[in-house]
Amino acid sequence: TGVARSANVLKHEVETVRLADVITAYPNGIAAADMAWMFNRLLAVLSVTHAEDIVHGAVTPDHLLLHLPDHNGVLVDWCYSVPTGETIAAISPQYRAFYPPEVFEKRPATSATDLFMAAQSMVLLLGGDVNRGVLPTTVPKPIQALLRACLIPSPHRRMRNAWTVFDDFREILERIYGPPK
């Protein structure tokens, strides 16, 4: 009829599970050593995204797919994404506690916005309480400190460079657990 139409092309990612499914399977959390590869993959994806001046806008457990055979990760559902500096127009109500203050205050979204949500996802994965900002005492103190640096309410004081967080996290892991295995 000559009418332009848009379509989404979806691909089923085989052998993947959502981070949300892992959290459901382990409601008391997983060990920090086991969480490490998942956080590393998420930080790598965010690093590339932020280098393109894009904020994902919904880094929640439903949106991280984990490819278990090769320990890879895919961030999905980009309908919330915005260019850096724009406001996020919608939230996922189920994950309200995962969003930083600037989203609700309609302030510009930055890489720090995504890092806040990524840290909240890891807090929940570790068995912590995202509403109260509490992590289990079994989580090593340096990992707790890094996650808390990503959860500072002010986006200007919060960690905002995913590569820096990635590098810091790898150094922490090596100090705690030794060289990668």
C-alpha angles and dihedrals in degrees: 000000000000094000115138114233135188126218136184115227111209128193123200109233105218121217093017132127129192118249084236089063091053090051090050091049091050106034092168091054136250130267117278090238089059092045091054100084092047093052091045092054092047092050091049092052091047091049092058092043093051092047085063090052093248127133113206091210099200110056095165133141091262091059102052114082115195120208100208102192094062100020093243130143138211126198111216141184103054095178089104094052123116137177112269109275097031125104124256107246100200141020135206100250093208089062100041092134090058094065120090123233095261091066093058092041090054092237123149117289117233138172086276087065092060092043091055090054092044090053092048089053090053092046089057092044089054091053096259131140112253093191094057098029093237125149126195114264088238090071108096113254095240090055090047090051093050093049091047090052087059091049101055106132094229110075090208092059096038125093106271108173114079093198090055091049089047092052093044091049093050091051090050091049092051092050092049103035105016127237117350116276 
